[in-house]
Amino acid sequence: MGNIDSSTITLIARIGERMKELKHPELSVLSPEQSRYYY
């Protein structure tokens, strides 16, 4: 992942895991309005 430090990679992975736990839809399929709702 280029110049991204390991703590950032870990954080991104943890966010992804939490999104799966919460059954959060993939970000790529959400409209801006839906993204705000889930935020």
C-alpha positions in Angstrom: 0.0 0.0 0.0 2.7 2.4 -0.8 3.5 5.0 1.9 0.7 4.2 4.3 2.0 3.3 7.7 1.1 0.1 9.5 -1.1 1.8 12.1 -3.3 3.3 9.3 -3.5 -0.1 7.6 -4.6 -1.7 10.9 -7.2 1.0 11.4 -8.7 0.5 7.9 -8.8 -3.2 8.5 -10.6 -2.7 11.9 -13.2 -0.4 10.3 -13.8 -3.0 7.6 -14.3 -5.7 10.2 -16.7 -3.6 12.1 -18.7 -2.7 9.0 -19.1 -6.4 8.3 -20.2 -7.1 11.9 -22.9 -4.3 11.6 -23.9 -5.7 8.1 -23.1 -2.3 6.7 -23.5 -2.2 2.8 -20.4 -1.8 0.6 -19.5 1.9 0.4 -19.3 1.6 -3.4 -23.1 0.8 -3.7 -24.3 3.7 -1.5 -25.6 7.0 -2.6 -24.3 10.1 -0.8 -27.5 10.3 1.2 -27.3 6.6 2.2 -23.6 7.2 3.2 -24.6 10.0 5.5 -27.4 7.8 7.0 -24.9 5.0 7.8 -22.3 7.5 9.1 
